Amino acid sequence: MTEKKIPEEVCAYCGEELGENPIQRGTVVYCSQGCAFEAGRSVDCGGRTDTVSAPPIVERVSPPSQE
């Protein structure tokens, strides 16, 4: 029989078991400072991520001359 983990025993970000020094932020518990940081920065209130991605570059191409 598989033993289910109660929510307090696993990290809210990665799902790993909590280590010796879990980090609590409000009602959420993380296994490490790294998971707490990543969970806080990955998506803001507007649903935007903080990763930077350049917009695609589109260049206008002249149609081939019909001579």
mmCIF file of the N, C-alpha and C atoms, coordinates in Angstrom:
data_MODEL
# 
_entry.id   MODEL 
# 
loop_
_atom_site.group_PDB 
_atom_site.id 
_atom_site.type_symbol 
_atom_site.label_atom_id 
_atom_site.label_alt_id 
_atom_site.label_comp_id 
_atom_site.label_asym_id 
_atom_site.label_entity_id 
_atom_site.label_seq_id 
_atom_site.pdbx_PDB_ins_code 
_atom_site.Cartn_x 
_atom_site.Cartn_y 
_atom_site.Cartn_z 
_atom_site.occupancy 
_atom_site.B_iso_or_equiv 
_atom_site.pdbx_formal_charge 
_atom_site.auth_seq_id 
_atom_site.auth_comp_id 
_atom_site.auth_asym_id 
_atom_site.auth_atom_id 
_atom_site.pdbx_PDB_model_num 
ATOM 1   N N  . MET A 1 1  ? 0.844  -1.178 0.000   1.00 0.00 ? 1  MET A N  1 
ATOM 2   C CA . MET A 1 1  ? 0.000  0.000  0.000   1.00 0.00 ? 1  MET A CA 1 
ATOM 3   C C  . MET A 1 1  ? 0.893  1.247  0.000   1.00 0.00 ? 1  MET A C  1 
ATOM 4   N N  . THR A 1 2  ? 0.588  2.201  -0.823  1.00 0.00 ? 2  THR A N  1 
ATOM 5   C CA . THR A 1 2  ? 1.373  3.421  -0.928  1.00 0.00 ? 2  THR A CA 1 
ATOM 6   C C  . THR A 1 2  ? 0.928  4.428  0.117   1.00 0.00 ? 2  THR A C  1 
ATOM 7   N N  . GLU A 1 3  ? 1.903  4.966  0.824   1.00 0.00 ? 3  GLU A N  1 
ATOM 8   C CA . GLU A 1 3  ? 1.584  5.951  1.853   1.00 0.00 ? 3  GLU A CA 1 
ATOM 9   C C  . GLU A 1 3  ? 1.516  7.330  1.217   1.00 0.00 ? 3  GLU A C  1 
ATOM 10  N N  . LYS A 1 4  ? 0.413  8.040  1.404   1.00 0.00 ? 4  LYS A N  1 
ATOM 11  C CA . LYS A 1 4  ? 0.264  9.389  0.866   1.00 0.00 ? 4  LYS A CA 1 
ATOM 12  C C  . LYS A 1 4  ? 0.864  10.387 1.833   1.00 0.00 ? 4  LYS A C  1 
ATOM 13  N N  . LYS A 1 5  ? 1.501  11.412 1.275   1.00 0.00 ? 5  LYS A N  1 
ATOM 14  C CA . LYS A 1 5  ? 2.086  12.463 2.094   1.00 0.00 ? 5  LYS A CA 1 
ATOM 15  C C  . LYS A 1 5  ? 1.027  13.518 2.383   1.00 0.00 ? 5  LYS A C  1 
ATOM 16  N N  . ILE A 1 6  ? 0.970  13.964 3.609   1.00 0.00 ? 6  ILE A N  1 
ATOM 17  C CA . ILE A 1 6  ? 0.081  15.069 3.913   1.00 0.00 ? 6  ILE A CA 1 
ATOM 18  C C  . ILE A 1 6  ? 0.736  16.348 3.400   1.00 0.00 ? 6  ILE A C  1 
ATOM 19  N N  . PRO A 1 7  ? -0.034 17.384 3.039   1.00 0.00 ? 7  PRO A N  1 
ATOM 20  C CA . PRO A 1 7  ? 0.522  18.585 2.419   1.00 0.00 ? 7  PRO A CA 1 
ATOM 21  C C  . PRO A 1 7  ? 1.673  19.224 3.188   1.00 0.00 ? 7  PRO A C  1 
ATOM 22  N N  . GLU A 1 8  ? 1.693  19.106 4.516   1.00 0.00 ? 8  GLU A N  1 
ATOM 23  C CA . GLU A 1 8  ? 2.744  19.729 5.309   1.00 0.00 ? 8  GLU A CA 1 
ATOM 24  C C  . GLU A 1 8  ? 4.088  19.029 5.147   1.00 0.00 ? 8  GLU A C  1 
ATOM 25  N N  . GLU A 1 9  ? 4.126  17.836 4.561   1.00 0.00 ? 9  GLU A N  1 
ATOM 26  C CA . GLU A 1 9  ? 5.362  17.081 4.433   1.00 0.00 ? 9  GLU A CA 1 
ATOM 27  C C  . GLU A 1 9  ? 6.054  17.277 3.094   1.00 0.00 ? 9  GLU A C  1 
ATOM 28  N N  . VAL A 1 10 ? 5.416  17.948 2.157   1.00 0.00 ? 10 VAL A N  1 
ATOM 29  C CA . VAL A 1 10 ? 6.025  18.140 0.851   1.00 0.00 ? 10 VAL A CA 1 
ATOM 30  C C  . VAL A 1 10 ? 6.113  19.621 0.502   1.00 0.00 ? 10 VAL A C  1 
ATOM 31  N N  . CYS A 1 11 ? 7.082  19.948 -0.328  1.00 0.00 ? 11 CYS A N  1 
ATOM 32  C CA . CYS A 1 11 ? 7.310  21.329 -0.770  1.00 0.00 ? 11 CYS A CA 1 
ATOM 33  C C  . CYS A 1 11 ? 6.164  21.774 -1.677  1.00 0.00 ? 11 CYS A C  1 
ATOM 34  N N  . ALA A 1 12 ? 5.690  22.989 -1.464  1.00 0.00 ? 12 ALA A N  1 
ATOM 35  C CA . ALA A 1 12 ? 4.588  23.518 -2.271  1.00 0.00 ? 12 ALA A CA 1 
ATOM 36  C C  . ALA A 1 12 ? 5.029  23.851 -3.685  1.00 0.00 ? 12 ALA A C  1 
ATOM 37  N N  . TYR A 1 13 ? 6.331  23.962 -3.942  1.00 0.00 ? 13 TYR A N  1 
ATOM 38  C CA . TYR A 1 13 ? 6.818  24.310 -5.284  1.00 0.00 ? 13 TYR A CA 1 
ATOM 39  C C  . TYR A 1 13 ? 7.224  23.077 -6.085  1.00 0.00 ? 13 TYR A C  1 
ATOM 40  N N  . CYS A 1 14 ? 8.094  22.242 -5.510  1.00 0.00 ? 14 CYS A N  1 
ATOM 41  C CA . CYS A 1 14 ? 8.626  21.116 -6.293  1.00 0.00 ? 14 CYS A CA 1 
ATOM 42  C C  . CYS A 1 14 ? 8.028  19.763 -5.915  1.00 0.00 ? 14 CYS A C  1 
ATOM 43  N N  . GLY A 1 15 ? 7.344  19.682 -4.769  1.00 0.00 ? 15 GLY A N  1 
ATOM 44  C CA . GLY A 1 15 ? 6.725  18.430 -4.371  1.00 0.00 ? 15 GLY A CA 1 
ATOM 45  C C  . GLY A 1 15 ? 7.658  17.473 -3.648  1.00 0.00 ? 15 GLY A C  1 
ATOM 46  N N  . GLU A 1 16 ? 8.924  17.857 -3.446  1.00 0.00 ? 16 GLU A N  1 
ATOM 47  C CA . GLU A 1 16 ? 9.880  17.014 -2.731  1.00 0.00 ? 16 GLU A CA 1 
ATOM 48  C C  . GLU A 1 16 ? 9.568  17.043 -1.237  1.00 0.00 ? 16 GLU A C  1 
ATOM 49  N N  . GLU A 1 17 ? 10.115 16.052 -0.521  1.00 0.00 ? 17 GLU A N  1 
ATOM 50  C CA . GLU A 1 17 ? 9.940  16.036 0.929   1.00 0.00 ? 17 GLU A CA 1 
ATOM 51  C C  . GLU A 1 17 ? 10.634 17.240 1.545   1.00 0.00 ? 17 GLU A C  1 
ATOM 52  N N  . LEU A 1 18 ? 10.051 17.755 2.630   1.00 0.00 ? 18 LEU A N  1 
ATOM 53  C CA . LEU A 1 18 ? 10.662 18.879 3.326   1.00 0.00 ? 18 LEU A CA 1 
ATOM 54  C C  . LEU A 1 18 ? 11.921 18.391 4.037   1.00 0.00 ? 18 LEU A C  1 
ATOM 55  N N  . GLY A 1 19 ? 12.968 19.175 3.974   1.00 0.00 ? 19 GLY A N  1 
ATOM 56  C CA . GLY A 1 19 ? 14.225 18.809 4.615   1.00 0.00 ? 19 GLY A CA 1 
ATOM 57  C C  . GLY A 1 19 ? 14.230 19.206 6.078   1.00 0.00 ? 19 GLY A C  1 
ATOM 58  N N  . GLU A 1 20 ? 15.434 19.378 6.595   1.00 0.00 ? 20 GLU A N  1 
ATOM 59  C CA . GLU A 1 20 ? 15.584 19.726 8.005   1.00 0.00 ? 20 GLU A CA 1 
ATOM 60  C C  . GLU A 1 20 ? 15.204 21.176 8.285   1.00 0.00 ? 20 GLU A C  1 
ATOM 61  N N  . ASN A 1 21 ? 15.353 22.050 7.303   1.00 0.00 ? 21 ASN A N  1 
ATOM 62  C CA . ASN A 1 21 ? 15.084 23.479 7.491   1.00 0.00 ? 21 ASN A CA 1 
ATOM 63  C C  . ASN A 1 21 ? 14.050 23.991 6.491   1.00 0.00 ? 21 ASN A C  1 
ATOM 64  N N  . PRO A 1 22 ? 12.786 23.592 6.633   1.00 0.00 ? 22 PRO A N  1 
ATOM 65  C CA . PRO A 1 22 ? 11.773 24.077 5.686   1.00 0.00 ? 22 PRO A CA 1 
ATOM 66  C C  . PRO A 1 22 ? 11.557 25.581 5.844   1.00 0.00 ? 22 PRO A C  1 
ATOM 67  N N  . ILE A 1 23 ? 11.189 26.224 4.756   1.00 0.00 ? 23 ILE A N  1 
ATOM 68  C CA . ILE A 1 23 ? 10.933 27.664 4.730   1.00 0.00 ? 23 ILE A CA 1 
ATOM 69  C C  . ILE A 1 23 ? 9.432  27.869 4.646   1.00 0.00 ? 23 ILE A C  1 
ATOM 70  N N  . GLN A 1 24 ? 8.881  28.656 5.570   1.00 0.00 ? 24 GLN A N  1 
ATOM 71  C CA . GLN A 1 24 ? 7.441  28.930 5.556   1.00 0.00 ? 24 GLN A CA 1 
ATOM 72  C C  . GLN A 1 24 ? 7.215  30.365 5.133   1.00 0.00 ? 24 GLN A C  1 
ATOM 73  N N  . ARG A 1 25 ? 6.355  30.539 4.128   1.00 0.00 ? 25 ARG A N  1 
ATOM 74  C CA . ARG A 1 25 ? 5.944  31.864 3.665   1.00 0.00 ? 25 ARG A CA 1 
ATOM 75  C C  . ARG A 1 25 ? 4.428  31.922 3.764   1.00 0.00 ? 25 ARG A C  1 
ATOM 76  N N  . GLY A 1 26 ? 3.939  32.537 4.813   1.00 0.00 ? 26 GLY A N  1 
ATOM 77  C CA . GLY A 1 26 ? 2.497  32.577 5.034   1.00 0.00 ? 26 GLY A CA 1 
ATOM 78  C C  . GLY A 1 26 ? 1.998  31.194 5.381   1.00 0.00 ? 26 GLY A C  1 
ATOM 79  N N  . THR A 1 27 ? 1.077  30.672 4.597   1.00 0.00 ? 27 THR A N  1 
ATOM 80  C CA . THR A 1 27 ? 0.529  29.340 4.848   1.00 0.00 ? 27 THR A CA 1 
ATOM 81  C C  . THR A 1 27 ? 1.196  28.272 4.003   1.00 0.00 ? 27 THR A C  1 
ATOM 82  N N  . VAL A 1 28 ? 2.207  28.652 3.224   1.00 0.00 ? 28 VAL A N  1 
ATOM 83  C CA . VAL A 1 28 ? 2.865  27.734 2.298   1.00 0.00 ? 28 VAL A CA 1 
ATOM 84  C C  . VAL A 1 28 ? 4.240  27.360 2.833   1.00 0.00 ? 28 VAL A C  1 
ATOM 85  N N  . VAL A 1 29 ? 4.627  26.084 2.664   1.00 0.00 ? 29 VAL A N  1 
ATOM 86  C CA . VAL A 1 29 ? 5.914  25.612 3.153   1.00 0.00 ? 29 VAL A CA 1 
ATOM 87  C C  . VAL A 1 29 ? 6.731  25.075 1.978   1.00 0.00 ? 29 VAL A C  1 
ATOM 88  N N  . TYR A 1 30 ? 8.006  25.457 1.922   1.00 0.00 ? 30 TYR A N  1 
ATOM 89  C CA . TYR A 1 30 ? 8.924  25.037 0.861   1.00 0.00 ? 30 TYR A CA 1 
ATOM 90  C C  . TYR A 1 30 ? 10.076 24.258 1.459   1.00 0.00 ? 30 TYR A C  1 
ATOM 91  N N  . CYS A 1 31 ? 10.710 23.407 0.651   1.00 0.00 ? 31 CYS A N  1 
ATOM 92  C CA . CYS A 1 31 ? 11.813 22.586 1.140   1.00 0.00 ? 31 CYS A CA 1 
ATOM 93  C C  . CYS A 1 31 ? 13.117 23.374 1.242   1.00 0.00 ? 31 CYS A C  1 
ATOM 94  N N  . SER A 1 32 ? 13.237 24.466 0.483   1.00 0.00 ? 32 SER A N  1 
ATOM 95  C CA . SER A 1 32 ? 14.478 25.237 0.497   1.00 0.00 ? 32 SER A CA 1 
ATOM 96  C C  . SER A 1 32 ? 14.199 26.700 0.187   1.00 0.00 ? 32 SER A C  1 
ATOM 97  N N  . GLN A 1 33 ? 15.203 27.524 0.438   1.00 0.00 ? 33 GLN A N  1 
ATOM 98  C CA . GLN A 1 33 ? 15.114 28.944 0.126   1.00 0.00 ? 33 GLN A CA 1 
ATOM 99  C C  . GLN A 1 33 ? 14.965 29.128 -1.389  1.00 0.00 ? 33 GLN A C  1 
ATOM 100 N N  . GLY A 1 34 ? 15.601 28.259 -2.162  1.00 0.00 ? 34 GLY A N  1 
ATOM 101 C CA . GLY A 1 34 ? 15.515 28.331 -3.624  1.00 0.00 ? 34 GLY A CA 1 
ATOM 102 C C  . GLY A 1 34 ? 14.096 28.131 -4.128  1.00 0.00 ? 34 GLY A C  1 
ATOM 103 N N  . CYS A 1 35 ? 13.402 27.135 -3.593  1.00 0.00 ? 35 CYS A N  1 
ATOM 104 C CA . CYS A 1 35 ? 12.015 26.889 -4.005  1.00 0.00 ? 35 CYS A CA 1 
ATOM 105 C C  . CYS A 1 35 ? 11.119 28.049 -3.592  1.00 0.00 ? 35 CYS A C  1 
ATOM 106 N N  . ALA A 1 36 ? 11.353 28.595 -2.406  1.00 0.00 ? 36 ALA A N  1 
ATOM 107 C CA . ALA A 1 36 ? 10.547 29.732 -1.949  1.00 0.00 ? 36 ALA A CA 1 
ATOM 108 C C  . ALA A 1 36 ? 10.749 30.922 -2.882  1.00 0.00 ? 36 ALA A C  1 
ATOM 109 N N  . PHE A 1 37 ? 11.993 31.152 -3.302  1.00 0.00 ? 37 PHE A N  1 
ATOM 110 C CA . PHE A 1 37 ? 12.294 32.258 -4.208  1.00 0.00 ? 37 PHE A CA 1 
ATOM 111 C C  . PHE A 1 37 ? 11.647 32.039 -5.568  1.00 0.00 ? 37 PHE A C  1 
ATOM 112 N N  . GLU A 1 38 ? 11.833 30.852 -6.137  1.00 0.00 ? 38 GLU A N  1 
ATOM 113 C CA . GLU A 1 38 ? 11.272 30.550 -7.461  1.00 0.00 ? 38 GLU A CA 1 
ATOM 114 C C  . GLU A 1 38 ? 9.750  30.646 -7.458  1.00 0.00 ? 38 GLU A C  1 
ATOM 115 N N  . ALA A 1 39 ? 9.116  30.167 -6.410  1.00 0.00 ? 39 ALA A N  1 
ATOM 116 C CA . ALA A 1 39 ? 7.653  30.224 -6.332  1.00 0.00 ? 39 ALA A CA 1 
ATOM 117 C C  . ALA A 1 39 ? 7.174  31.667 -6.275  1.00 0.00 ? 39 ALA A C  1 
ATOM 118 N N  . GLY A 1 40 ? 7.940  32.520 -5.633  1.00 0.00 ? 40 GLY A N  1 
ATOM 119 C CA . GLY A 1 40 ? 7.548  33.913 -5.511  1.00 0.00 ? 40 GLY A CA 1 
ATOM 120 C C  . GLY A 1 40 ? 7.778  34.726 -6.763  1.00 0.00 ? 40 GLY A C  1 
ATOM 121 N N  . ARG A 1 41 ? 8.718  34.326 -7.604  1.00 0.00 ? 41 ARG A N  1 
ATOM 122 C CA . ARG A 1 41 ? 9.056  35.149 -8.756  1.00 0.00 ? 41 ARG A CA 1 
ATOM 123 C C  . ARG A 1 41 ? 8.518  34.631 -10.081 1.00 0.00 ? 41 ARG A C  1 
ATOM 124 N N  . SER A 1 42 ? 8.063  33.392 -10.145 1.00 0.00 ? 42 SER A N  1 
ATOM 125 C CA . SER A 1 42 ? 7.731  32.808 -11.436 1.00 0.00 ? 42 SER A CA 1 
ATOM 126 C C  . SER A 1 42 ? 6.552  33.462 -12.147 1.00 0.00 ? 42 SER A C  1 
ATOM 127 N N  . VAL A 1 43 ? 5.546  33.914 -11.421 1.00 0.00 ? 43 VAL A N  1 
ATOM 128 C CA . VAL A 1 43 ? 4.397  34.561 -12.063 1.00 0.00 ? 43 VAL A CA 1 
ATOM 129 C C  . VAL A 1 43 ? 3.933  35.713 -11.173 1.00 0.00 ? 43 VAL A C  1 
ATOM 130 N N  . ASP A 1 44 ? 3.696  36.872 -11.776 1.00 0.00 ? 44 ASP A N  1 
ATOM 131 C CA . ASP A 1 44 ? 3.204  37.999 -10.985 1.00 0.00 ? 44 ASP A CA 1 
ATOM 132 C C  . ASP A 1 44 ? 1.682  38.042 -11.017 1.00 0.00 ? 44 ASP A C  1 
ATOM 133 N N  . CYS A 1 45 ? 1.108  39.064 -10.448 1.00 0.00 ? 45 CYS A N  1 
ATOM 134 C CA . CYS A 1 45 ? -0.352 39.169 -10.330 1.00 0.00 ? 45 CYS A CA 1 
ATOM 135 C C  . CYS A 1 45 ? -1.063 39.173 -11.681 1.00 0.00 ? 45 CYS A C  1 
ATOM 136 N N  . GLY A 1 46 ? -0.410 39.698 -12.706 1.00 0.00 ? 46 GLY A N  1 
ATOM 137 C CA . GLY A 1 46 ? -1.016 39.754 -14.032 1.00 0.00 ? 46 GLY A CA 1 
ATOM 138 C C  . GLY A 1 46 ? -0.814 38.494 -14.840 1.00 0.00 ? 46 GLY A C  1 
ATOM 139 N N  . GLY A 1 47 ? -0.148 37.491 -14.247 1.00 0.00 ? 47 GLY A N  1 
ATOM 140 C CA . GLY A 1 47 ? 0.083  36.247 -14.964 1.00 0.00 ? 47 GLY A CA 1 
ATOM 141 C C  . GLY A 1 47 ? 1.308  36.290 -15.858 1.00 0.00 ? 47 GLY A C  1 
ATOM 142 N N  . ARG A 1 48 ? 2.087  37.367 -15.763 1.00 0.00 ? 48 ARG A N  1 
ATOM 143 C CA . ARG A 1 48 ? 3.289  37.477 -16.590 1.00 0.00 ? 48 ARG A CA 1 
ATOM 144 C C  . ARG A 1 48 ? 4.463  36.833 -15.878 1.00 0.00 ? 48 ARG A C  1 
ATOM 145 N N  . THR A 1 49 ? 5.345  36.208 -16.648 1.00 0.00 ? 49 THR A N  1 
ATOM 146 C CA . THR A 1 49 ? 6.566  35.675 -16.066 1.00 0.00 ? 49 THR A CA 1 
ATOM 147 C C  . THR A 1 49 ? 7.638  36.740 -16.131 1.00 0.00 ? 49 THR A C  1 
ATOM 148 N N  . ASP A 1 50 ? 8.661  36.566 -15.320 1.00 0.00 ? 50 ASP A N  1 
ATOM 149 C CA . ASP A 1 50 ? 9.722  37.564 -15.317 1.00 0.00 ? 50 ASP A CA 1 
ATOM 150 C C  . ASP A 1 50 ? 10.888 37.193 -16.224 1.00 0.00 ? 50 ASP A C  1 
ATOM 151 N N  . THR A 1 51 ? 10.690 36.192 -17.045 1.00 0.00 ? 51 THR A N  1 
ATOM 152 C CA . THR A 1 51 ? 11.741 35.847 -17.985 1.00 0.00 ? 51 THR A CA 1 
ATOM 153 C C  . THR A 1 51 ? 11.704 36.815 -19.153 1.00 0.00 ? 51 THR A C  1 
ATOM 154 N N  . VAL A 1 52 ? 12.869 37.068 -19.678 1.00 0.00 ? 52 VAL A N  1 
ATOM 155 C CA . VAL A 1 52 ? 12.979 38.013 -20.784 1.00 0.00 ? 52 VAL A CA 1 
ATOM 156 C C  . VAL A 1 52 ? 13.047 37.226 -22.084 1.00 0.00 ? 52 VAL A C  1 
ATOM 157 N N  . SER A 1 53 ? 12.184 37.559 -23.005 1.00 0.00 ? 53 SER A N  1 
ATOM 158 C CA . SER A 1 53 ? 12.256 36.946 -24.325 1.00 0.00 ? 53 SER A CA 1 
ATOM 159 C C  . SER A 1 53 ? 12.060 38.047 -25.349 1.00 0.00 ? 53 SER A C  1 
ATOM 160 N N  . ALA A 1 54 ? 12.936 38.052 -26.313 1.00 0.00 ? 54 ALA A N  1 
ATOM 161 C CA . ALA A 1 54 ? 12.879 39.076 -27.339 1.00 0.00 ? 54 ALA A CA 1 
ATOM 162 C C  . ALA A 1 54 ? 11.710 38.808 -28.279 1.00 0.00 ? 54 ALA A C  1 
ATOM 163 N N  . PRO A 1 55 ? 11.070 39.868 -28.749 1.00 0.00 ? 55 PRO A N  1 
ATOM 164 C CA . PRO A 1 55 ? 9.991  39.668 -29.716 1.00 0.00 ? 55 PRO A CA 1 
ATOM 165 C C  . PRO A 1 55 ? 10.579 39.173 -31.042 1.00 0.00 ? 55 PRO A C  1 
ATOM 166 N N  . PRO A 1 56 ? 9.824  38.419 -31.794 1.00 0.00 ? 56 PRO A N  1 
ATOM 167 C CA . PRO A 1 56 ? 10.339 37.941 -33.067 1.00 0.00 ? 56 PRO A CA 1 
ATOM 168 C C  . PRO A 1 56 ? 10.611 39.117 -34.016 1.00 0.00 ? 56 PRO A C  1 
ATOM 169 N N  . ILE A 1 57 ? 11.680 39.006 -34.770 1.00 0.00 ? 57 ILE A N  1 
ATOM 170 C CA . ILE A 1 57 ? 12.032 40.052 -35.727 1.00 0.00 ? 57 ILE A CA 1 
ATOM 171 C C  . ILE A 1 57 ? 11.432 39.680 -37.079 1.00 0.00 ? 57 ILE A C  1 
ATOM 172 N N  . VAL A 1 58 ? 10.632 40.580 -37.603 1.00 0.00 ? 58 VAL A N  1 
ATOM 173 C CA . VAL A 1 58 ? 9.993  40.353 -38.890 1.00 0.00 ? 58 VAL A CA 1 
ATOM 174 C C  . VAL A 1 58 ? 10.474 41.429 -39.840 1.00 0.00 ? 58 VAL A C  1 
ATOM 175 N N  . GLU A 1 59 ? 11.060 40.993 -40.930 1.00 0.00 ? 59 GLU A N  1 
ATOM 176 C CA . GLU A 1 59 ? 11.551 41.951 -41.917 1.00 0.00 ? 59 GLU A CA 1 
ATOM 177 C C  . GLU A 1 59 ? 10.660 41.895 -43.141 1.00 0.00 ? 59 GLU A C  1 
ATOM 178 N N  . ARG A 1 60 ? 10.383 43.053 -43.671 1.00 0.00 ? 60 ARG A N  1 
ATOM 179 C CA . ARG A 1 60 ? 9.564  43.138 -44.868 1.00 0.00 ? 60 ARG A CA 1 
ATOM 180 C C  . ARG A 1 60 ? 10.432 42.759 -46.079 1.00 0.00 ? 60 ARG A C  1 
ATOM 181 N N  . VAL A 1 61 ? 9.927  41.874 -46.890 1.00 0.00 ? 61 VAL A N  1 
ATOM 182 C CA . VAL A 1 61 ? 10.653 41.420 -48.072 1.00 0.00 ? 61 VAL A CA 1 
ATOM 183 C C  . VAL A 1 61 ? 9.915  41.927 -49.299 1.00 0.00 ? 61 VAL A C  1 
ATOM 184 N N  . SER A 1 62 ? 10.672 42.526 -50.194 1.00 0.00 ? 62 SER A N  1 
ATOM 185 C CA . SER A 1 62 ? 10.066 43.000 -51.439 1.00 0.00 ? 62 SER A CA 1 
ATOM 186 C C  . SER A 1 62 ? 9.692  41.815 -52.321 1.00 0.00 ? 62 SER A C  1 
ATOM 187 N N  . PRO A 1 63 ? 8.555  41.905 -52.999 1.00 0.00 ? 63 PRO A N  1 
ATOM 188 C CA . PRO A 1 63 ? 8.182  40.811 -53.907 1.00 0.00 ? 63 PRO A CA 1 
ATOM 189 C C  . PRO A 1 63 ? 9.200  40.750 -55.060 1.00 0.00 ? 63 PRO A C  1 
ATOM 190 N N  . PRO A 1 64 ? 9.396  39.594 -55.625 1.00 0.00 ? 64 PRO A N  1 
ATOM 191 C CA . PRO A 1 64 ? 10.327 39.471 -56.746 1.00 0.00 ? 64 PRO A CA 1 
ATOM 192 C C  . PRO A 1 64 ? 9.862  40.340 -57.931 1.00 0.00 ? 64 PRO A C  1 
ATOM 193 N N  . SER A 1 65 ? 10.822 40.967 -58.565 1.00 0.00 ? 65 SER A N  1 
ATOM 194 C CA . SER A 1 65 ? 10.463 41.837 -59.712 1.00 0.00 ? 65 SER A CA 1 
ATOM 195 C C  . SER A 1 65 ? 9.968  40.971 -60.859 1.00 0.00 ? 65 SER A C  1 
ATOM 196 N N  . GLN A 1 66 ? 8.979  41.501 -61.580 1.00 0.00 ? 66 GLN A N  1 
ATOM 197 C CA . GLN A 1 66 ? 8.371  40.737 -62.683 1.00 0.00 ? 66 GLN A CA 1 
ATOM 198 C C  . GLN A 1 66 ? 8.818  41.341 -64.004 1.00 0.00 ? 66 GLN A C  1 
ATOM 199 N N  . GLU A 1 67 ? 10.071 41.250 -64.274 1.00 0.00 ? 67 GLU A N  1 
ATOM 200 C CA . GLU A 1 67 ? 10.593 41.815 -65.534 1.00 0.00 ? 67 GLU A CA 1 
ATOM 201 C C  . GLU A 1 67 ? 10.719 40.781 -66.606 1.00 0.00 ? 67 GLU A C  1 
# 
